[in-house]
Amino acid sequence: MRKQWICAAAGSALLLLAVLPAGHALGSVPSSESASVSAGSRLSSPAGLGKRLIRPKKLPDAFIQGDYARIYAQLSPELQASFSAAELEQAGTEFFRDTGSLHLLTKVDLSVGTQYIWANADAAKGLMAVFSPDGSITGLLLKPLTPHPESDARLTRTAYRMPVTGSWFVFWGGTNELLNYHYPYESQRYAYDLVVARRDGTTYTGDPAKLESYFAFGREVVAPADGRVIRTLDSVPDNSPVGGTTNTARPFGNYVVIDHGGGEYSVLAHLQLGTVKVQPGQAVKRGETIGRCGNSGNSTEPHIHYQVQNSPEPGEGQSLRIRPLHGKEPIRGEFVRGMGRQG
């Protein structure tokens, strides 16, 4: 279940086609920057390049060195139909002026290819590209970024595990908008969207219209740390993942809020209808089951929305950057287990 999105790079009239898996926004915050278009046609190989294909990790260097002819020749026919070589050069020259070098943040294997995300040293500019198996560039986005260094520097007092068991995939998570579409929104800035996926990014098998086809649906969701349950909701129906509508009136769907003390509250959202196992006032231990993964609320397919915030009301107050119990902070494209990142 894939969608394509046209994104406008700020400060430029250039439209760049970005291919993303399973929809741009799994979670509660609506995306205001993207407009849905119909699925693309079959890709053809880049013509006339032979061995001169730009390797994915060398794409930022090609932009910085002004090698726009090679970049444009490597774009898929769909991208070339969207803008001219001159438009690409104009936008790229403006964007990469005084940008400095870019470093690779993550590499995400998708069913349509591999997505790469880079950012410069001050996290003010980012580059996203999707390379198909034949070397074509099928997705491209040059994006000015707005960092939030003050809140990025403050971690939660409590260390938290991921609220899951087994292996899960970080669909959204990190400290810029290319890694985490929640990031521009203060109330959800450090939220995670977690799905269960194969190594190629596939999140279901069989009929995509059936909730039971999704690997995440019905999986256990657990408390990320010791605390006391203060709010629950367990009355929101699960959405159909194909042809249905999301519930924007109840964006978090079924949820559990846990008070961990010190003004820190975890929110576990989009739970399956009828599976919330805890009640307000109940003490819970880290790793204790609180419900099961569903597709309730403003959700396009089964996943878990997880965040820690400084307010007991879901989506209010400020989202807090989570101190991981074990290992480094997971970001988009990584597989995680309940106790930390998966190698």
C-alpha positions, 0 to 999 in steps of 0.5 A: 500500500504505497502513495506518492506525494508532491512536495514543494521545497520552501524558497523555490518554485520547484516541485519534487516528487517524493515516494514514501511507503504506506502514506505520508502520515501514519499518526495523529498530526495532519500533514499540511505540506503534501498533496496526494497524487495517483500512483506512478507508472513503471520506472525505466532505467536511466538512459545513456549513463552506463557506469557513470551512475551516481552512487546514492551516498555520493548524491550530496557531493554531486549537488555541491559540485554542480553536476546537475546534468548527471543528476537530471539524467538519472532521474526517473521519467516521472521526475523528469516530467515534473521539472526541467533540467534548468529548474533543477539546477536553479533550485539546487544552486540556490539551496546548496549555496553556503550549505556545507557538507551533508552527512547521512542520517539514515537509510531506509529499505522500501519495497520501491527502492531505498530512501536516503536522508541527509542533513548539514552540520547545523541541521538547517538543510536536508536532502531526501532521495529514493533510489530504485534497484536499477539506480534511477532516482525516483524521489527527491526533496531539498528541504530547509529545516528548522532545528529546535536545539534548546528542546533537543538538548533536554532529555526526560528525567526517567529512562524509557524502553520502547512500549513494544515486544519483539521487533518493530520498525521506526516509521517516524522518529528523530530530531528533524522533519525528514526523519520525523514528520511530528517534529515541527509540532511542539506538542508531538515533536519527539513522538514515535510512530512504530510499525511491524515491517519486513526488511523491505519495508512491507507492513502486511501480507495478503489482503491490504484491506483487512486489518488482520493482514498487518503485522502490527495489528493486535500486537502487545503494547506495554508500559515504557516505565513504571507509573500510574495510569491516569487516562484511558479511552477504549471506545473508538472503532478501528479504521479500515486501512483501504478505502476508509476515513481516519477519525480526525475528531478522535486523533489519538484513537484509543489510548493510555496515558501513564504518569511517571512522576516529575511532570512526565506522562507517556501517551500510547495511542491508536490502540485496538478497540476493546483491548485496553487492559488498564484503568485510571489509578492503576499502578503499572510496571515497565513492560506490563501489557496495557493494550494492543496495537490497532488502527483507531483515530487519525491512523492510516494503518495499524501502528503505535504512536508513542510520546512522552510529554509534560501534560496529562492531556494527550497532545497538549503541552510539550513533547519531551525528548525521550531518554532511552533505557538502553542504547542510542536514540532510535530514528526513522529506518531502524528496527527496535525492540522493547529494550532498545535498538535492534542491531 
